Amino acid sequence: MQRDYRRWFSPSLGRDMELLVFGHAGLPALVFPTSCGRFYEFEDRDMVGSVAGEIEAGRLQLYCVDSVDGESWYNRDVPPRWRIARHMQYEAYVMNEVLPFIRQRNPAPTLAAVGCSFGGYHAANIALRHPDVFSGFLSMSGAFDVSGFLRGYYDEDCYFNLPTHYLPNMTDSWFLDRYRRGTYVLATGHHDHCWDENERLAAIMWAKGIPCRLDVWGDGASHEWEWWRRMVRTYL
């Protein structure tokens, strides 16, 4: 399997950022780590190994980025406004630096966003904010209303980064038309503490006529890597 490590100084974030690329062709998938996770998490947790056949066959290519959650949502040492501002800088890094890098290596017309747990939030949120760029998302055990991290603070940037807040009010046909051409998968489990949030986001999307596959796994499925490895094999 082709594996490529990259590191560069990010003007958007003002520091070095790292990522890993797995594969040489196929569907490009931007992979976000779990809360405060690192770019090598998908590899270390055998998520990459779980889809090795697809990668080696040239049907899938993973771009595993680093996170700055510890500087944004999870940073309890700064005011909430700084937390959301740092998140916006992270999105600028993804959109203005990582995306051109992906397109340079893989010109495929589709692009998926993938993540587990808090990475599922990142995947769903960025795909819904930029449906002209992302053709879909796979969120495994995602948590989508992260307003609790903001301790009551709320502004326009907060609103437009909370899918369960902005999506119910969406009337812009530019977004809705693109959403309705997308492929969106919400996977969770009967024993997953994020089950309710997945049900809620799916209901919001269905109410807007947005195609969304909601799978609630049984057999004791919970918020664990064991289940996410099975899920990634199923959907990717």
FIVEXLUM-862849 format. One record per residue (C-alpha): z, x, y; residue in three letters; residue number from 1. Coordinates in Angstrom, 2 decimals. Layout:
REM residues N
<r Z="Z" X="X" Y="Y" code="ALA" pos="NUM"/>
...
REM end
This chain:
REM residues 236
<r Z="0.00" X="0.00" Y="0.00" code="MET" pos="1"/>
<r Z="-0.90" X="1.29" Y="3.44" code="GLN" pos="2"/>
<r Z="2.24" X="1.82" Y="5.56" code="ARG" pos="3"/>
<r Z="2.11" X="2.92" Y="9.18" code="ASP" pos="4"/>
<r Z="5.07" X="3.71" Y="11.44" code="TYR" pos="5"/>
<r Z="4.58" X="3.53" Y="15.22" code="ARG" pos="6"/>
<r Z="6.83" X="4.25" Y="18.19" code="ARG" pos="7"/>
<r Z="6.10" X="4.17" Y="21.89" code="TRP" pos="8"/>
<r Z="7.84" X="3.83" Y="25.22" code="PHE" pos="9"/>
<r Z="7.73" X="0.21" Y="26.30" code="SER" pos="10"/>
<r Z="7.17" X="-0.35" Y="30.03" code="PRO" pos="11"/>
<r Z="8.29" X="-3.96" Y="29.55" code="SER" pos="12"/>
<r Z="11.69" X="-2.97" Y="28.15" code="LEU" pos="13"/>
<r Z="12.17" X="0.47" Y="29.67" code="GLY" pos="14"/>
<r Z="12.87" X="2.15" Y="26.35" code="ARG" pos="15"/>
<r Z="11.25" X="3.27" Y="23.11" code="ASP" pos="16"/>
<r Z="10.35" X="0.56" Y="20.59" code="MET" pos="17"/>
<r Z="9.44" X="1.00" Y="16.93" code="GLU" pos="18"/>
<r Z="7.45" X="-1.02" Y="14.41" code="LEU" pos="19"/>
<r Z="6.00" X="-0.84" Y="10.92" code="LEU" pos="20"/>
<r Z="2.59" X="-2.02" Y="9.73" code="VAL" pos="21"/>
<r Z="1.94" X="-2.88" Y="6.09" code="PHE" pos="22"/>
<r Z="-1.59" X="-3.41" Y="4.83" code="GLY" pos="23"/>
<r Z="-5.13" X="-2.68" Y="5.92" code="HIS" pos="24"/>
<r Z="-6.71" X="-6.13" Y="6.37" code="ALA" pos="25"/>
<r Z="-6.24" X="-9.88" Y="6.00" code="GLY" pos="26"/>
<r Z="-4.15" X="-12.39" Y="7.90" code="LEU" pos="27"/>
<r Z="-2.14" X="-10.52" Y="10.54" code="PRO" pos="28"/>
<r Z="1.47" X="-11.68" Y="10.64" code="ALA" pos="29"/>
<r Z="3.94" X="-10.66" Y="13.32" code="LEU" pos="30"/>
<r Z="7.36" X="-10.39" Y="11.66" code="VAL" pos="31"/>
<r Z="10.62" X="-10.74" Y="13.58" code="PHE" pos="32"/>
<r Z="13.89" X="-9.48" Y="12.07" code="PRO" pos="33"/>
<r Z="17.07" X="-11.54" Y="11.73" code="THR" pos="34"/>
<r Z="19.70" X="-11.50" Y="14.50" code="SER" pos="35"/>
<r Z="20.05" X="-7.97" Y="15.89" code="CYS" pos="36"/>
<r Z="17.99" X="-6.73" Y="12.94" code="GLY" pos="37"/>
<r Z="15.67" X="-3.75" Y="12.90" code="ARG" pos="38"/>
<r Z="11.96" X="-3.26" Y="12.33" code="PHE" pos="39"/>
<r Z="12.56" X="-1.88" Y="8.83" code="TYR" pos="40"/>
<r Z="14.60" X="-4.89" Y="7.65" code="GLU" pos="41"/>
<r Z="11.69" X="-6.68" Y="5.92" code="PHE" pos="42"/>
<r Z="11.00" X="-3.55" Y="3.93" code="GLU" pos="43"/>
<r Z="14.64" X="-2.79" Y="3.11" code="ASP" pos="44"/>
<r Z="15.27" X="-6.37" Y="1.95" code="ARG" pos="45"/>
<r Z="12.23" X="-6.30" Y="-0.36" code="ASP" pos="46"/>
<r Z="10.42" X="-8.97" Y="1.63" code="MET" pos="47"/>
<r Z="7.42" X="-6.65" Y="1.88" code="VAL" pos="48"/>
<r Z="7.61" X="-6.00" Y="-1.85" code="GLY" pos="49"/>
<r Z="7.66" X="-9.74" Y="-2.49" code="SER" pos="50"/>
<r Z="4.15" X="-10.06" Y="-1.04" code="VAL" pos="51"/>
<r Z="2.86" X="-6.63" Y="-2.07" code="ALA" pos="52"/>
<r Z="0.04" X="-8.14" Y="-4.10" code="GLY" pos="53"/>
<r Z="-1.33" X="-10.03" Y="-1.12" code="GLU" pos="54"/>
<r Z="-1.04" X="-6.96" Y="1.10" code="ILE" pos="55"/>
<r Z="-2.70" X="-4.60" Y="-1.37" code="GLU" pos="56"/>
<r Z="-5.53" X="-7.09" Y="-1.95" code="ALA" pos="57"/>
<r Z="-6.33" X="-7.09" Y="1.77" code="GLY" pos="58"/>
<r Z="-5.34" X="-10.70" Y="2.29" code="ARG" pos="59"/>
<r Z="-2.22" X="-10.06" Y="4.40" code="LEU" pos="60"/>
<r Z="-1.13" X="-7.53" Y="6.99" code="GLN" pos="61"/>
<r Z="2.46" X="-7.40" Y="8.31" code="LEU" pos="62"/>
<r Z="3.49" X="-6.11" Y="11.73" code="TYR" pos="63"/>
<r Z="7.28" X="-5.77" Y="11.64" code="CYS" pos="64"/>
<r Z="8.72" X="-5.39" Y="15.13" code="VAL" pos="65"/>
<r Z="12.17" X="-4.35" Y="16.30" code="ASP" pos="66"/>
<r Z="14.54" X="-6.70" Y="18.11" code="SER" pos="67"/>
<r Z="16.57" X="-6.45" Y="21.29" code="VAL" pos="68"/>
<r Z="18.88" X="-9.35" Y="20.43" code="ASP" pos="69"/>
<r Z="21.90" X="-7.13" Y="21.00" code="GLY" pos="70"/>
<r Z="20.72" X="-6.67" Y="24.59" code="GLU" pos="71"/>
<r Z="19.77" X="-10.32" Y="25.14" code="SER" pos="72"/>
<r Z="21.09" X="-13.36" Y="23.26" code="TRP" pos="73"/>
<r Z="23.95" X="-11.52" Y="21.54" code="TYR" pos="74"/>
<r Z="25.01" X="-9.40" Y="24.52" code="ASN" pos="75"/>
<r Z="28.41" X="-10.80" Y="25.48" code="ARG" pos="76"/>
<r Z="28.96" X="-8.07" Y="28.09" code="ASP" pos="77"/>
<r Z="26.42" X="-9.42" Y="30.58" code="VAL" pos="78"/>
<r Z="25.98" X="-12.76" Y="32.38" code="PRO" pos="79"/>
<r Z="23.81" X="-15.41" Y="30.67" code="PRO" pos="80"/>
<r Z="21.07" X="-14.98" Y="33.28" code="ARG" pos="81"/>
<r Z="20.66" X="-11.36" Y="32.21" code="TRP" pos="82"/>
<r Z="20.52" X="-12.41" Y="28.56" code="ARG" pos="83"/>
<r Z="17.56" X="-14.72" Y="29.11" code="ILE" pos="84"/>
<r Z="15.92" X="-12.20" Y="31.47" code="ALA" pos="85"/>
<r Z="16.10" X="-9.52" Y="28.78" code="ARG" pos="86"/>
<r Z="14.60" X="-11.95" Y="26.28" code="HIS" pos="87"/>
<r Z="11.71" X="-12.55" Y="28.69" code="MET" pos="88"/>
<r Z="11.16" X="-8.80" Y="28.90" code="GLN" pos="89"/>
<r Z="11.08" X="-8.71" Y="25.10" code="TYR" pos="90"/>
<r Z="8.42" X="-11.41" Y="25.06" code="GLU" pos="91"/>
<r Z="6.42" X="-9.37" Y="27.58" code="ALA" pos="92"/>
<r Z="6.67" X="-6.40" Y="25.20" code="TYR" pos="93"/>
<r Z="5.37" X="-8.50" Y="22.31" code="VAL" pos="94"/>
<r Z="2.57" X="-10.18" Y="24.25" code="MET" pos="95"/>
<r Z="1.42" X="-7.27" Y="26.43" code="ASN" pos="96"/>
<r Z="1.99" X="-4.31" Y="24.11" code="GLU" pos="97"/>
<r Z="2.27" X="-5.36" Y="20.47" code="VAL" pos="98"/>
<r Z="-0.47" X="-8.00" Y="20.55" code="LEU" pos="99"/>
<r Z="-3.15" X="-5.63" Y="21.93" code="PRO" pos="100"/>
<r Z="-2.09" X="-3.12" Y="19.27" code="PHE" pos="101"/>
<r Z="-2.57" X="-5.76" Y="16.56" code="ILE" pos="102"/>
<r Z="-5.94" X="-6.86" Y="17.90" code="ARG" pos="103"/>
<r Z="-7.13" X="-3.27" Y="18.07" code="GLN" pos="104"/>
<r Z="-6.41" X="-2.86" Y="14.36" code="ARG" pos="105"/>
<r Z="-7.24" X="-6.36" Y="13.14" code="ASN" pos="106"/>
<r Z="-9.65" X="-8.66" Y="15.00" code="PRO" pos="107"/>
<r Z="-9.01" X="-11.66" Y="12.70" code="ALA" pos="108"/>
<r Z="-9.22" X="-14.96" Y="14.61" code="PRO" pos="109"/>
<r Z="-5.85" X="-16.11" Y="13.22" code="THR" pos="110"/>
<r Z="-2.36" X="-14.74" Y="13.85" code="LEU" pos="111"/>
<r Z="0.89" X="-15.92" Y="12.30" code="ALA" pos="112"/>
<r Z="4.48" X="-15.45" Y="13.49" code="ALA" pos="113"/>
<r Z="7.07" X="-15.03" Y="10.73" code="VAL" pos="114"/>
<r Z="10.84" X="-14.75" Y="10.62" code="GLY" pos="115"/>
<r Z="14.08" X="-15.64" Y="8.85" code="CYS" pos="116"/>
<r Z="17.23" X="-17.03" Y="10.49" code="SER" pos="117"/>
<r Z="17.22" X="-15.88" Y="14.14" code="PHE" pos="118"/>
<r Z="13.84" X="-14.30" Y="13.43" code="GLY" pos="119"/>
<r Z="12.70" X="-17.81" Y="12.56" code="GLY" pos="120"/>
<r Z="13.66" X="-18.87" Y="16.07" code="TYR" pos="121"/>
<r Z="11.63" X="-16.02" Y="17.55" code="HIS" pos="122"/>
<r Z="8.64" X="-16.85" Y="15.35" code="ALA" pos="123"/>
<r Z="8.61" X="-20.58" Y="16.15" code="ALA" pos="124"/>
<r Z="9.34" X="-20.14" Y="19.84" code="ASN" pos="125"/>
<r Z="6.66" X="-17.55" Y="20.58" code="ILE" pos="126"/>
<r Z="4.06" X="-19.46" Y="18.54" code="ALA" pos="127"/>
<r Z="4.83" X="-22.68" Y="20.39" code="LEU" pos="128"/>
<r Z="4.84" X="-20.95" Y="23.77" code="ARG" pos="129"/>
<r Z="1.48" X="-19.29" Y="23.09" code="HIS" pos="130"/>
<r Z="-0.62" X="-21.56" Y="20.85" code="PRO" pos="131"/>
<r Z="-3.80" X="-19.95" Y="22.16" code="ASP" pos="132"/>
<r Z="-2.70" X="-16.68" Y="20.57" code="VAL" pos="133"/>
<r Z="-0.75" X="-17.75" Y="17.48" code="PHE" pos="134"/>
<r Z="-2.42" X="-20.01" Y="14.95" code="SER" pos="135"/>
<r Z="0.86" X="-20.88" Y="13.28" code="GLY" pos="136"/>
<r Z="4.34" X="-19.85" Y="12.22" code="PHE" pos="137"/>
<r Z="6.48" X="-19.52" Y="9.11" code="LEU" pos="138"/>
<r Z="10.15" X="-20.00" Y="9.87" code="SER" pos="139"/>
<r Z="12.61" X="-19.56" Y="7.02" code="MET" pos="140"/>
<r Z="16.09" X="-20.92" Y="7.76" code="SER" pos="141"/>
<r Z="15.41" X="-20.81" Y="11.49" code="GLY" pos="142"/>
<r Z="17.91" X="-21.80" Y="14.18" code="ALA" pos="143"/>
<r Z="16.17" X="-23.36" Y="17.17" code="PHE" pos="144"/>
<r Z="18.74" X="-24.60" Y="19.70" code="ASP" pos="145"/>
<r Z="20.28" X="-21.32" Y="20.77" code="VAL" pos="146"/>
<r Z="21.66" X="-22.68" Y="24.05" code="SER" pos="147"/>
<r Z="25.19" X="-21.86" Y="22.86" code="GLY" pos="148"/>
<r Z="24.48" X="-18.19" Y="23.58" code="PHE" pos="149"/>
<r Z="24.11" X="-19.04" Y="27.27" code="LEU" pos="150"/>
<r Z="27.66" X="-20.42" Y="27.76" code="ARG" pos="151"/>
<r Z="26.48" X="-23.43" Y="29.77" code="GLY" pos="152"/>
<r Z="23.99" X="-21.55" Y="31.94" code="TYR" pos="153"/>
<r Z="20.62" X="-23.28" Y="32.17" code="TYR" pos="154"/>
<r Z="17.46" X="-22.62" Y="34.18" code="ASP" pos="155"/>
<r Z="13.71" X="-22.94" Y="33.71" code="GLU" pos="156"/>
<r Z="13.48" X="-19.82" Y="31.55" code="ASP" pos="157"/>
<r Z="16.23" X="-21.16" Y="29.29" code="CYS" pos="158"/>
<r Z="14.51" X="-24.53" Y="29.01" code="TYR" pos="159"/>
<r Z="11.14" X="-23.06" Y="28.08" code="PHE" pos="160"/>
<r Z="12.67" X="-20.88" Y="25.38" code="ASN" pos="161"/>
<r Z="14.45" X="-23.72" Y="23.56" code="LEU" pos="162"/>
<r Z="11.82" X="-25.55" Y="21.46" code="PRO" pos="163"/>
<r Z="14.07" X="-28.55" Y="20.81" code="THR" pos="164"/>
<r Z="14.38" X="-28.94" Y="24.59" code="HIS" pos="165"/>
<r Z="10.85" X="-28.44" Y="25.91" code="TYR" pos="166"/>
<r Z="8.82" X="-29.81" Y="23.02" code="LEU" pos="167"/>
<r Z="10.04" X="-33.46" Y="23.24" code="PRO" pos="168"/>
<r Z="8.86" X="-33.55" Y="26.87" code="ASN" pos="169"/>
<r Z="5.50" X="-31.89" Y="26.22" code="MET" pos="170"/>
<r Z="2.59" X="-33.93" Y="27.58" code="THR" pos="171"/>
<r Z="0.15" X="-31.15" Y="28.49" code="ASP" pos="172"/>
<r Z="-3.01" X="-31.69" Y="26.45" code="SER" pos="173"/>
<r Z="-3.83" X="-27.98" Y="26.64" code="TRP" pos="174"/>
<r Z="-0.77" X="-27.27" Y="24.49" code="PHE" pos="175"/>
<r Z="-0.90" X="-30.39" Y="22.34" code="LEU" pos="176"/>
<r Z="-4.56" X="-29.92" Y="21.39" code="ASP" pos="177"/>
<r Z="-3.86" X="-26.38" Y="20.23" code="ARG" pos="178"/>
<r Z="-0.67" X="-27.35" Y="18.43" code="TYR" pos="179"/>
<r Z="-2.58" X="-29.95" Y="16.45" code="ARG" pos="180"/>
<r Z="-4.93" X="-27.27" Y="15.16" code="ARG" pos="181"/>
<r Z="-2.08" X="-25.00" Y="14.09" code="GLY" pos="182"/>
<r Z="-0.34" X="-24.38" Y="10.78" code="THR" pos="183"/>
<r Z="3.43" X="-24.65" Y="11.01" code="TYR" pos="184"/>
<r Z="5.92" X="-24.26" Y="8.17" code="VAL" pos="185"/>
<r Z="9.67" X="-24.85" Y="8.34" code="LEU" pos="186"/>
<r Z="11.45" X="-23.80" Y="5.15" code="ALA" pos="187"/>
<r Z="15.17" X="-24.26" Y="4.62" code="THR" pos="188"/>
<r Z="17.60" X="-25.10" Y="1.83" code="GLY" pos="189"/>
<r Z="20.07" X="-27.81" Y="0.82" code="HIS" pos="190"/>
<r Z="22.94" X="-25.35" Y="1.35" code="HIS" pos="191"/>
<r Z="21.54" X="-23.79" Y="4.52" code="ASP" pos="192"/>
<r Z="23.66" X="-24.27" Y="7.65" code="HIS" pos="193"/>
<r Z="20.42" X="-24.48" Y="9.66" code="CYS" pos="194"/>
<r Z="19.03" X="-27.39" Y="7.63" code="TRP" pos="195"/>
<r Z="19.75" X="-29.93" Y="10.38" code="ASP" pos="196"/>
<r Z="17.96" X="-27.86" Y="13.02" code="GLU" pos="197"/>
<r Z="14.86" X="-27.65" Y="10.83" code="ASN" pos="198"/>
<r Z="14.89" X="-31.42" Y="10.28" code="GLU" pos="199"/>
<r Z="15.24" X="-31.96" Y="14.01" code="ARG" pos="200"/>
<r Z="12.39" X="-29.64" Y="15.01" code="LEU" pos="201"/>
<r Z="10.12" X="-31.13" Y="12.35" code="ALA" pos="202"/>
<r Z="10.85" X="-34.65" Y="13.60" code="ALA" pos="203"/>
<r Z="10.03" X="-33.62" Y="17.17" code="ILE" pos="204"/>
<r Z="6.74" X="-32.07" Y="16.07" code="MET" pos="205"/>
<r Z="5.76" X="-35.09" Y="13.98" code="TRP" pos="206"/>
<r Z="6.52" X="-37.41" Y="16.91" code="ALA" pos="207"/>
<r Z="4.03" X="-35.41" Y="18.97" code="LYS" pos="208"/>
<r Z="1.36" X="-35.59" Y="16.28" code="GLY" pos="209"/>
<r Z="1.76" X="-31.89" Y="15.49" code="ILE" pos="210"/>
<r Z="1.20" X="-31.01" Y="11.82" code="PRO" pos="211"/>
<r Z="4.31" X="-29.44" Y="10.41" code="CYS" pos="212"/>
<r Z="5.30" X="-28.78" Y="6.82" code="ARG" pos="213"/>
<r Z="9.04" X="-29.13" Y="6.26" code="LEU" pos="214"/>
<r Z="10.27" X="-27.92" Y="2.88" code="ASP" pos="215"/>
<r Z="13.94" X="-28.28" Y="2.01" code="VAL" pos="216"/>
<r Z="14.54" X="-26.20" Y="-1.09" code="TRP" pos="217"/>
<r Z="16.94" X="-27.40" Y="-3.77" code="GLY" pos="218"/>
<r Z="18.56" X="-25.57" Y="-6.71" code="ASP" pos="219"/>
<r Z="21.33" X="-24.23" Y="-4.48" code="GLY" pos="220"/>
<r Z="19.01" X="-22.73" Y="-1.86" code="ALA" pos="221"/>
<r Z="21.03" X="-21.22" Y="1.00" code="SER" pos="222"/>
<r Z="20.84" X="-18.92" Y="4.02" code="HIS" pos="223"/>
<r Z="20.26" X="-15.78" Y="1.95" code="GLU" pos="224"/>
<r Z="17.65" X="-13.08" Y="1.36" code="TRP" pos="225"/>
<r Z="17.31" X="-14.12" Y="-2.28" code="GLU" pos="226"/>
<r Z="15.80" X="-17.42" Y="-1.14" code="TRP" pos="227"/>
<r Z="13.77" X="-15.94" Y="1.68" code="TRP" pos="228"/>
<r Z="12.07" X="-13.60" Y="-0.80" code="ARG" pos="229"/>
<r Z="11.05" X="-16.61" Y="-2.84" code="ARG" pos="230"/>
<r Z="9.91" X="-18.46" Y="0.26" code="MET" pos="231"/>
<r Z="7.75" X="-15.65" Y="1.60" code="VAL" pos="232"/>
<r Z="6.00" X="-15.40" Y="-1.77" code="ARG" pos="233"/>
<r Z="5.37" X="-19.14" Y="-1.69" code="THR" pos="234"/>
<r Z="3.97" X="-19.41" Y="1.85" code="TYR" pos="235"/>
<r Z="2.30" X="-16.07" Y="2.54" code="LEU" pos="236"/>
REM end
